[in-house]
Amino acid sequence: MEIKYGHIRGGENGHPAPMGASETFFSKSGRFVTNDASGRLELSDENDTYLSGFVNEGSPDDGAGGGGLTTSATEGATEMKVITDLTAVFRLPLAYDASTYDRNYSSALLEETCDIVLLNGVQYANVSASSKDNIRIVGGKAASAAWTDGAVTGLTLGDGYVDVQLIAAKRYTAEVE
């Protein structure tokens, strides 16, 4: 049975938004996005403190991370729905390799916050890091073992996952003048 990543339950309220150029949204990945300060959204990484929402795209075809969808090479030409609903729950692969990412999922992590990390274009929940604290853990499954690159087709760090929610205080907001 293949694990479903992305929106798994809860609300789906959101809005259409223009995307940055050549952003790839893989199906076996998180798809949290951040405003690039030009009004376009791009895939969030470990440097982003605030999240705009979650793009529920990335249908399997071929390639790393389970294949997915790549936006137009023109900034803002692709528009996608961004889920901003605070009741939504999203499943992300777990970054766990027993060296850099050395903390596996357990129920002791419920309601804790953690960071996102982007590795080889795949967005993971990084429960080993807590500097940005931009997602809240609400469930998950421990990895069966610390994995090495390529151990699971399309994923570089194993078979565990984390279910998370957006945090209101970590949502990207901008003032209109």
Backbone as a chain_set.jsonl record, in Angstrom:
{"seq": "MEIKYGHIRGGENGHPAPMGASETFFSKSGRFVTNDASGRLELSDENDTYLSGFVNEGSPDDGAGGGGLTTSATEGATEMKVITDLTAVFRLPLAYDASTYDRNYSSALLEETCDIVLLNGVQYANVSASSKDNIRIVGGKAASAAWTDGAVTGLTLGDGYVDVQLIAAKRYTAEVE", "coords": {"N": [[0.842, -1.179, 0.0], [0.623, 2.157, -0.904], [1.761, 5.158, 0.598], [-0.217, 8.024, 1.172], [0.519, 11.303, 0.524], [0.253, 14.815, 1.341], [-2.784, 16.771, 1.534], [-4.792, 15.325, 3.94], [-6.987, 15.315, 5.62], [-9.628, 17.337, 7.131], [-10.401, 20.891, 6.77], [-10.534, 22.601, 3.557], [-10.347, 25.192, 2.773], [-9.203, 28.004, 0.934], [-7.358, 29.747, -1.592], [-6.875, 30.787, -5.04], [-3.581, 31.262, -6.334], [-0.761, 32.956, -7.791], [2.14, 31.267, -9.001], [5.703, 30.911, -8.49], [8.377, 30.795, -10.933], [9.064, 27.738, -12.58], [8.687, 25.961, -10.394], [8.664, 22.871, -8.733], [6.342, 20.532, -7.705], [6.264, 17.763, -5.963], [4.622, 14.549, -5.7], [5.224, 12.767, -3.619], [5.909, 14.327, -1.316], [6.062, 17.166, 0.902], [4.154, 20.157, 0.346], [4.258, 22.815, 1.137], [4.095, 26.337, 0.81], [5.626, 29.59, 0.314], [5.436, 33.133, 0.294], [7.145, 34.958, -2.161], [7.835, 37.592, -1.832], [7.242, 39.038, -4.04], [4.716, 38.601, -4.581], [4.279, 36.099, -5.564], [4.152, 32.548, -5.133], [6.382, 30.154, -3.718], [8.04, 26.974, -3.266], [8.43, 26.149, 0.089], [11.302, 26.167, 2.272], [13.957, 25.179, 4.56], [14.773, 27.676, 5.39], [12.642, 29.352, 5.656], [10.504, 31.118, 7.741], [7.815, 31.813, 7.875], [4.758, 30.538, 6.535], [2.693, 30.392, 3.644], [0.68, 28.662, 2.891], [-0.6, 25.522, 1.647], [-0.031, 23.747, -1.272], [-2.085, 21.669, -2.993], [-1.236, 19.891, -5.083], [0.547, 17.892, -7.497], [0.518, 15.379, -9.001], [1.219, 11.926, -9.524], [3.681, 11.044, -11.937], [6.413, 10.664, -13.37], [9.838, 10.501, -12.207], [11.903, 12.031, -9.595], [10.859, 11.99, -6.153], [8.373, 10.928, -6.635], [7.35, 11.947, -8.924], [5.54, 14.703, -10.4], [4.273, 18.02, -10.573], [5.343, 20.68, -12.519], [5.675, 24.141, -12.507], [5.075, 26.848, -14.852], [7.798, 28.272, -16.746], [7.703, 30.933, -16.686], [7.431, 33.573, -14.458], [4.668, 33.72, -12.299], [2.831, 32.792, -14.212], [1.564, 30.352, -13.85], [-1.219, 29.342, -12.002], [-2.326, 28.179, -8.878], [-4.37, 26.401, -6.514], [-4.17, 27.297, -3.139], [-4.208, 25.901, -0.025], [-5.288, 27.258, 2.928], [-6.484, 26.739, 5.271], [-6.79, 26.403, 8.703], [-7.686, 24.137, 9.973], [-6.984, 22.037, 8.421], [-5.177, 19.007, 7.769], [-2.019, 17.811, 6.929], [0.063, 15.421, 5.295], [3.454, 14.724, 5.498], [6.594, 13.428, 4.315], [8.921, 11.978, 6.629], [11.94, 13.299, 7.751], [14.525, 11.348, 8.406], [17.479, 9.889, 9.169], [19.259, 8.942, 10.984], [21.644, 10.292, 11.37], [22.261, 13.234, 10.472], [19.522, 13.879, 10.597], [18.244, 12.87, 13.228], [16.109, 12.177, 14.863], [13.37, 10.19, 15.365], [9.86, 9.65, 14.58], [7.521, 9.687, 17.273], [4.793, 9.203, 19.573], [5.277, 10.993, 21.573], [5.899, 13.344, 20.371], [3.558, 14.595, 19.673], [1.621, 17.501, 19.203], [3.853, 19.095, 19.393], [6.063, 21.477, 17.808], [7.775, 21.796, 14.664], [10.308, 21.972, 12.086], [10.573, 22.513, 8.496], [12.302, 20.86, 5.888], [14.065, 20.985, 2.829], [15.145, 18.709, 0.563], [16.873, 17.646, -2.209], [14.755, 18.581, -3.761], [12.527, 17.524, -2.525], [10.165, 17.99, 0.002], [10.356, 17.688, 3.443], [9.194, 16.858, 6.796], [10.998, 17.99, 9.483], [11.685, 16.737, 12.3], [13.826, 16.822, 13.937], [14.721, 19.363, 14.124], [14.106, 22.596, 15.45], [13.915, 25.417, 14.987], [12.575, 27.23, 13.36], [9.978, 26.438, 13.746], [7.446, 26.1, 12.309], [5.375, 24.361, 11.671], [2.845, 22.26, 13.16], [2.84, 19.193, 14.875], [0.587, 16.54, 14.523], [0.229, 13.867, 14.334], [1.473, 10.706, 13.03], [3.9, 8.301, 11.722], [6.434, 6.194, 12.747], [9.637, 5.85, 11.222], [10.699, 2.754, 9.843], [13.324, 2.088, 10.002], [16.548, 3.685, 10.14], [17.259, 5.237, 7.181], [19.077, 5.215, 4.097], [20.123, 7.312, 1.359], [17.981, 6.889, -1.352], [16.832, 4.508, -0.496], [14.097, 4.049, -0.429], [12.054, 4.095, -3.182], [11.918, 7.141, -4.823], [11.963, 8.599, -2.468], [14.285, 10.059, -0.282], [14.867, 9.667, 2.393], [13.536, 7.535, 3.767], [10.689, 5.639, 5.199], [8.967, 6.739, 7.068], [6.441, 9.04, 8.301], [4.934, 12.281, 8.963], [2.117, 13.857, 10.302], [0.794, 17.036, 9.981], [-0.15, 20.449, 10.89], [-0.883, 23.801, 9.821], [0.26, 26.709, 11.585], [-1.291, 29.374, 13.12], [0.106, 31.734, 13.95], [2.39, 31.511, 12.444], [1.777, 31.931, 9.864], [2.171, 33.491, 6.714], [1.818, 36.934, 6.446], [0.894, 40.049, 5.033], [0.906, 43.563, 5.034], [-1.393, 45.832, 3.607], [-0.854, 48.878, 2.117]], "CA": [[0.0, 0.0, 0.0], [1.42, 3.376, -1.007], [1.381, 6.223, 1.519], [-0.73, 9.237, 0.539], [1.044, 12.541, 1.086], [-0.554, 15.982, 0.997], [-3.96, 17.005, 2.372], [-5.401, 14.034, 4.267], [-8.293, 15.519, 6.265], [-9.87, 18.7, 7.586], [-10.873, 21.881, 5.808], [-9.775, 22.853, 2.331], [-10.49, 26.594, 2.379], [-7.986, 28.599, 0.417], [-7.548, 30.687, -2.698], [-5.907, 30.624, -6.124], [-2.438, 32.167, -6.211], [0.266, 32.775, -8.819], [3.328, 30.553, -8.545], [7.001, 31.29, -9.023], [8.784, 30.086, -12.145], [9.703, 26.413, -12.549], [8.567, 25.3, -9.089], [8.193, 21.5, -8.899], [5.592, 20.021, -6.563], [6.258, 16.307, -6.062], [3.53, 13.884, -4.999], [5.764, 12.165, -2.39], [6.593, 15.465, -0.717], [5.231, 18.246, 1.391], [4.016, 21.198, -0.667], [4.047, 24.113, 1.768], [4.626, 27.422, -0.008], [5.934, 30.86, 0.952], [5.409, 34.281, -0.608], [8.518, 35.348, -2.518], [7.88, 39.052, -1.675], [6.776, 39.65, -5.291], [3.332, 38.181, -4.745], [4.214, 34.748, -6.123], [4.473, 31.552, -4.119], [7.417, 29.186, -4.044], [8.148, 25.891, -2.308], [9.12, 26.547, 1.326], [12.445, 25.351, 2.677], [14.389, 25.333, 5.955], [15.063, 29.085, 5.693], [11.395, 30.111, 5.741], [9.837, 31.133, 9.04], [6.371, 31.947, 7.679], [4.203, 29.758, 5.441], [1.466, 30.944, 3.072], [-0.322, 27.602, 2.821], [-0.206, 24.235, 1.092], [-0.53, 23.487, -2.62], [-2.473, 20.262, -3.062], [-0.974, 19.429, -6.446], [1.646, 16.937, -7.534], [0.029, 14.056, -9.375], [2.331, 11.079, -9.934], [3.979, 10.684, -13.319], [7.708, 10.006, -13.245], [10.852, 11.385, -11.644], [12.192, 12.014, -8.159], [9.76, 12.407, -5.296], [7.109, 10.386, -7.11], [6.831, 12.719, -10.052], [4.726, 15.796, -9.922], [3.867, 19.081, -11.464], [6.271, 21.803, -12.567], [5.011, 25.356, -12.981], [5.622, 27.502, -16.04], [9.093, 28.951, -16.606], [7.399, 32.362, -16.572], [6.94, 33.958, -13.123], [3.262, 34.071, -12.159], [1.973, 32.291, -15.29], [0.795, 29.215, -13.343], [-1.994, 29.639, -10.805], [-2.729, 26.958, -8.195], [-5.094, 26.599, -5.265], [-3.383, 27.199, -1.921], [-5.04, 25.642, 1.15], [-4.864, 28.077, 4.071], [-7.386, 26.342, 6.351], [-6.049, 25.992, 9.906], [-8.153, 22.821, 10.417], [-6.464, 21.034, 7.487], [-4.051, 18.185, 8.194], [-1.2, 17.44, 5.775], [1.06, 14.378, 5.563], [4.774, 14.945, 4.903], [7.571, 12.407, 4.672], [9.745, 12.272, 7.802], [13.392, 13.323, 7.541], [15.146, 10.523, 9.441], [18.569, 9.066, 8.645], [20.09, 8.574, 12.146], [22.873, 11.09, 11.486], [21.823, 14.63, 10.507], [18.115, 13.872, 11.028], [18.395, 11.742, 14.134], [14.952, 11.982, 15.728], [12.29, 9.482, 14.692], [8.537, 10.011, 15.097], [6.868, 8.936, 18.343], [3.644, 9.958, 20.074], [5.783, 12.052, 22.451], [6.006, 14.568, 19.567], [2.239, 15.19, 19.412], [1.41, 18.91, 19.556], [5.091, 19.868, 19.299], [6.287, 22.124, 16.523], [9.05, 21.435, 14.046], [10.682, 22.704, 10.869], [10.528, 21.879, 7.179], [13.59, 20.843, 5.197], [13.946, 20.656, 1.411], [16.304, 17.928, 0.129], [16.709, 17.14, -3.571], [13.449, 18.981, -4.255], [11.458, 16.906, -1.742], [9.943, 18.699, 1.271], [10.179, 16.772, 4.571], [9.069, 17.377, 8.155], [12.261, 17.765, 10.18], [11.393, 16.734, 13.738], [15.1, 17.009, 14.642], [15.029, 20.799, 14.184], [13.046, 23.409, 16.01], [14.337, 26.818, 14.998], [11.517, 28.009, 12.705], [8.726, 25.991, 14.39], [6.349, 26.607, 11.484], [4.288, 23.391, 11.544], [2.504, 21.553, 14.412], [2.712, 17.745, 14.687], [-0.685, 16.017, 15.031], [0.201, 12.419, 14.11], [2.564, 10.229, 12.204], [4.346, 6.912, 11.776], [7.89, 6.124, 12.848], [10.361, 5.152, 10.165], [11.021, 1.399, 10.3], [14.775, 2.061, 10.235], [17.24, 4.843, 9.56], [17.462, 4.876, 5.789], [20.069, 5.952, 3.331], [19.638, 7.882, 0.12], [17.491, 5.963, -2.359], [16.338, 3.255, 0.069], [12.703, 3.943, -0.851], [11.954, 4.743, -4.484], [11.332, 8.47, -4.817], [12.197, 9.297, -1.206], [15.684, 9.875, 0.091], [15.098, 9.439, 3.824], [12.807, 6.465, 4.422], [9.274, 5.327, 5.083], [8.161, 7.362, 8.112], [5.761, 10.28, 7.916], [4.411, 13.127, 10.036], [0.916, 14.616, 9.978], [1.018, 18.375, 10.543], [-1.07, 21.548, 10.609], [-0.374, 25.167, 9.834], [0.146, 27.425, 12.853], [-1.779, 30.723, 12.786], [1.148, 32.748, 14.16], [3.472, 31.297, 11.48], [1.248, 32.17, 8.521], [2.678, 34.696, 6.08], [0.85, 38.019, 6.306], [1.481, 41.294, 4.537], [-0.001, 44.697, 5.18], [-1.668, 46.636, 2.404], [-0.73, 50.296, 2.481]], "C": [[0.892, 1.25, 0.0], [0.869, 4.452, -0.063], [0.899, 7.428, 0.725], [-0.149, 10.437, 1.266], [0.162, 13.693, 0.638], [-1.691, 16.146, 1.982], [-4.619, 15.669, 2.648], [-6.735, 14.168, 4.987], [-8.418, 16.981, 6.69], [-10.277, 19.617, 6.445], [-9.952, 22.074, 4.628], [-9.934, 24.295, 1.857], [-9.147, 27.153, 1.938], [-8.318, 29.543, -0.721], [-6.565, 30.36, -3.821], [-4.781, 31.647, -5.961], [-1.447, 31.899, -7.34], [1.518, 32.139, -8.217], [4.589, 31.14, -9.164], [7.332, 30.436, -10.238], [9.442, 28.743, -11.825], [9.743, 25.778, -11.162], [8.03, 23.898, -9.329], [7.575, 21.019, -7.597], [5.462, 18.51, -6.724], [5.109, 15.715, -5.259], [3.994, 13.249, -3.693], [6.562, 13.212, -1.638], [5.574, 16.336, -0.011], [5.147, 19.286, 0.284], [3.626, 22.527, -0.015], [4.738, 25.17, 0.927], [4.75, 28.703, 0.808], [5.879, 31.959, -0.097], [6.842, 34.715, -0.882], [8.741, 36.858, -2.469], [7.54, 39.787, -2.967], [5.347, 39.222, -5.582], [3.176, 36.814, -5.385], [4.666, 33.767, -5.045], [5.509, 30.571, -4.631], [7.473, 28.137, -2.949], [8.975, 26.341, -1.101], [10.292, 25.619, 1.606], [12.815, 25.681, 4.116], [14.704, 26.768, 6.346], [13.812, 29.93, 5.9], [10.75, 29.978, 7.113], [8.324, 31.109, 8.878], [5.911, 31.204, 6.436], [2.924, 30.416, 4.947], [0.353, 29.917, 3.051], [0.274, 26.375, 2.176], [-0.841, 24.051, -0.277], [-0.842, 22.004, -2.721], [-2.405, 19.768, -4.502], [0.137, 18.398, -6.37], [1.145, 15.554, -7.846], [1.177, 13.211, -9.901], [2.465, 10.963, -11.449], [5.327, 9.967, -13.306], [8.687, 10.984, -12.621], [10.992, 11.257, -10.149], [10.972, 12.462, -7.371], [8.411, 11.935, -5.773], [6.561, 11.106, -8.315], [5.979, 13.859, -9.545], [4.421, 16.799, -10.995], [4.877, 20.212, -11.387], [5.554, 23.0, -13.171], [5.729, 25.913, -14.207], [6.973, 28.153, -15.733], [8.918, 30.463, -16.498], [6.816, 32.645, -15.187], [5.459, 34.326, -13.171], [2.324, 33.513, -13.208], [1.112, 31.1, -14.859], [0.082, 29.65, -12.071], [-2.468, 28.322, -10.208], [-3.51, 27.316, -6.933], [-4.154, 26.363, -4.086], [-4.348, 27.007, -0.748], [-4.464, 26.421, 2.319], [-5.647, 27.739, 5.334], [-6.591, 25.806, 7.541], [-6.525, 24.653, 10.468], [-7.627, 21.697, 9.528], [-5.277, 20.292, 8.088], [-3.347, 17.679, 6.934], [-0.175, 16.385, 6.186], [2.329, 14.689, 4.779], [5.668, 13.758, 5.219], [8.434, 12.899, 5.836], [11.22, 12.249, 7.418], [14.036, 12.564, 8.692], [16.211, 9.641, 8.815], [19.564, 8.648, 9.727], [21.431, 9.303, 12.211], [22.468, 12.554, 11.592], [20.412, 14.739, 11.073], [17.94, 12.668, 11.935], [17.207, 11.492, 15.06], [13.83, 11.341, 14.926], [10.953, 9.934, 15.281], [8.164, 9.111, 16.26], [5.716, 9.798, 18.841], [4.059, 11.053, 21.049], [5.897, 13.382, 21.711], [4.664, 15.245, 19.306], [2.132, 16.586, 20.011], [2.7, 19.729, 19.616], [5.17, 20.525, 17.928], [7.637, 21.697, 15.985], [9.241, 22.254, 12.781], [10.432, 21.863, 9.629], [11.953, 21.876, 6.653], [13.339, 20.389, 3.757], [15.242, 19.97, 0.967], [16.024, 17.33, -1.241], [15.315, 17.422, -4.118], [12.276, 18.403, -3.504], [11.38, 17.608, -0.387], [9.584, 17.683, 2.353], [9.82, 17.559, 5.832], [10.36, 17.002, 8.872], [12.01, 17.866, 11.682], [12.66, 16.844, 14.581], [15.443, 18.485, 14.815], [13.815, 21.575, 14.669], [13.509, 24.853, 16.113], [13.292, 27.722, 14.361], [10.15, 27.688, 13.305], [7.495, 26.42, 13.6], [5.252, 25.595, 11.175], [4.102, 22.66, 12.869], [2.246, 20.084, 14.097], [1.408, 17.256, 15.323], [-0.824, 14.511, 14.801], [1.403, 11.996, 13.307], [2.825, 8.749, 12.359], [5.869, 6.921, 11.803], [8.469, 5.408, 11.636], [10.752, 3.777, 10.701], [12.51, 1.225, 10.581], [15.344, 3.365, 9.709], [17.656, 4.447, 8.157], [18.559, 5.718, 5.169], [19.453, 6.417, 2.026], [19.218, 6.798, -0.866], [16.927, 4.663, -1.824], [14.864, 3.014, -0.276], [12.588, 4.72, -2.158], [11.26, 6.089, -4.36], [11.499, 9.239, -3.522], [13.63, 9.033, -0.773], [15.883, 9.496, 1.555], [14.123, 8.468, 4.485], [11.314, 6.449, 4.313], [8.413, 5.913, 6.196], [7.48, 8.612, 7.591], [5.265, 11.007, 9.15], [3.185, 13.851, 9.503], [1.008, 15.951, 10.709], [-0.102, 19.337, 10.176], [-0.301, 22.856, 10.549], [-0.565, 25.755, 11.228], [-0.217, 28.865, 12.518], [-0.682, 31.777, 12.898], [2.307, 32.624, 13.178], [2.979, 31.4, 10.041], [1.817, 33.467, 8.002], [1.547, 35.713, 5.998], [1.59, 39.253, 5.817], [0.44, 42.391, 4.705], [-0.167, 45.417, 3.851], [-1.629, 48.097, 2.814], [-1.641, 51.154, 1.649]], "O": [[1.805, 1.368, 0.817], [-0.344, 4.626, 0.053], [1.516, 7.814, -0.268], [-0.304, 10.572, 2.48], [-0.59, 13.568, -0.329], [-1.59, 15.717, 3.131], [-4.973, 14.947, 1.716], [-7.538, 13.235, 4.971], [-7.461, 17.752, 6.623], [-10.47, 19.181, 5.311], [-8.763, 21.761, 4.679], [-9.692, 24.599, 0.689], [-8.099, 26.82, 2.492], [-9.427, 30.073, -0.801], [-5.537, 29.727, -3.581], [-5.013, 32.766, -5.503], [-1.304, 30.764, -7.794], [1.902, 32.432, -7.085], [4.548, 31.777, -10.217], [6.636, 29.464, -10.528], [10.267, 28.637, -10.917], [10.726, 25.131, -10.801], [7.046, 23.734, -10.05], [8.19, 21.086, -6.533], [4.654, 18.031, -7.519], [4.67, 16.294, -4.265], [3.219, 13.198, -2.737], [7.744, 13.019, -1.354], [4.376, 16.26, -0.285], [5.981, 19.294, -0.622], [2.786, 23.266, -0.53], [5.825, 24.943, 0.396], [4.092, 28.885, 1.832], [6.239, 31.734, -1.253], [7.655, 34.828, 0.036], [9.732, 37.352, -3.007], [7.545, 41.017, -2.999], [4.827, 39.445, -6.676], [2.061, 36.408, -5.714], [5.456, 34.108, -4.164], [5.521, 30.204, -5.805], [7.011, 28.372, -1.832], [10.085, 26.852, -1.256], [10.281, 24.446, 1.232], [12.075, 26.379, 4.81], [14.887, 27.05, 7.53], [13.909, 31.098, 6.278], [10.484, 28.873, 7.586], [7.626, 30.458, 9.655], [6.584, 31.229, 5.406], [2.151, 30.944, 5.747], [-0.816, 30.279, 3.182], [1.492, 26.197, 2.153], [-2.055, 24.186, -0.424], [0.048, 21.17, -2.551], [-3.392, 19.289, -5.059], [0.613, 18.073, -5.282], [1.323, 14.638, -7.043], [2.023, 13.711, -10.643], [1.47, 10.802, -12.155], [5.353, 8.738, -13.236], [8.392, 12.174, -12.519], [10.29, 10.474, -9.51], [10.149, 13.229, -7.872], [7.39, 12.485, -5.361], [5.408, 10.891, -8.691], [5.73, 13.951, -8.343], [4.323, 16.467, -12.177], [5.227, 20.655, -10.293], [4.908, 22.891, -14.213], [6.838, 25.499, -14.545], [7.245, 28.534, -14.594], [9.881, 31.186, -16.246], [5.826, 32.03, -14.789], [5.045, 35.148, -13.989], [1.116, 33.733, -13.114], [0.05, 30.862, -15.435], [0.684, 30.246, -11.178], [-2.953, 27.448, -10.927], [-3.334, 28.391, -6.361], [-3.435, 25.365, -4.039], [-5.207, 27.854, -0.505], [-3.292, 26.265, 2.662], [-5.48, 28.398, 6.36], [-5.811, 24.864, 7.398], [-5.866, 24.08, 11.337], [-7.807, 20.523, 9.85], [-4.475, 20.869, 8.822], [-3.984, 17.187, 6.003], [0.385, 16.443, 7.281], [2.293, 14.892, 3.565], [5.524, 13.141, 6.274], [8.646, 14.101, 5.996], [11.693, 11.28, 6.823], [14.092, 13.06, 9.817], [15.9, 8.75, 8.024], [20.602, 8.063, 9.418], [22.274, 8.954, 13.037], [22.342, 13.071, 12.702], [20.139, 15.586, 11.923], [17.545, 11.59, 11.491], [17.305, 10.66, 15.962], [13.39, 11.893, 13.918], [10.917, 10.532, 16.357], [8.452, 7.914, 16.244], [5.67, 10.995, 18.56], [3.27, 11.956, 21.325], [5.981, 14.435, 22.343], [4.629, 16.354, 18.773], [2.5, 16.82, 21.162], [2.65, 20.933, 19.863], [4.434, 20.167, 17.008], [8.526, 21.292, 16.735], [8.43, 23.121, 12.456], [10.124, 20.674, 9.706], [12.725, 22.79, 6.942], [12.504, 19.52, 3.505], [16.31, 20.581, 0.992], [15.053, 16.594, -1.416], [14.753, 16.606, -4.85], [11.131, 18.744, -3.8], [12.393, 17.797, 0.286], [8.634, 16.915, 2.206], [10.096, 18.755, 5.935], [10.765, 15.839, 8.871], [12.111, 18.946, 12.266], [12.582, 16.949, 15.805], [16.354, 18.825, 15.569], [12.67, 21.258, 14.346], [13.496, 25.442, 17.194], [13.137, 28.869, 14.78], [9.272, 28.549, 13.368], [6.591, 27.04, 14.16], [4.29, 25.931, 10.485], [5.06, 22.459, 13.615], [1.515, 19.768, 13.158], [1.147, 17.512, 16.499], [-1.889, 13.944, 15.05], [2.249, 12.815, 12.947], [2.082, 8.033, 13.031], [6.511, 7.576, 10.982], [7.866, 4.479, 11.098], [11.097, 3.643, 11.875], [12.907, 0.32, 11.315], [14.7, 4.065, 8.927], [18.33, 3.435, 7.966], [18.909, 6.79, 5.663], [18.378, 5.958, 1.64], [19.997, 5.899, -1.181], [16.572, 3.786, -2.611], [14.445, 1.863, -0.398], [12.986, 5.883, -2.224], [10.142, 6.172, -3.851], [11.201, 10.433, -3.481], [14.125, 7.911, -0.887], [16.967, 9.045, 1.926], [13.904, 8.579, 5.691], [10.723, 7.128, 3.473], [7.223, 5.606, 6.262], [7.882, 9.176, 6.574], [5.183, 10.437, 10.238], [3.203, 14.392, 8.398], [1.268, 15.991, 11.911], [-0.896, 19.076, 9.272], [0.771, 23.004, 11.136], [-1.459, 25.337, 11.963], [0.466, 29.509, 11.722], [-0.56, 32.63, 12.019], [3.129, 33.536, 13.083], [3.679, 31.004, 9.109], [1.939, 34.439, 8.747], [0.45, 35.397, 5.537], [2.757, 39.47, 6.145], [-0.758, 42.161, 4.536], [0.781, 45.585, 3.084], [-2.305, 48.498, 3.761], [-1.668, 52.373, 1.82]]}, "num_chains": 1, "name": "protein.A"}
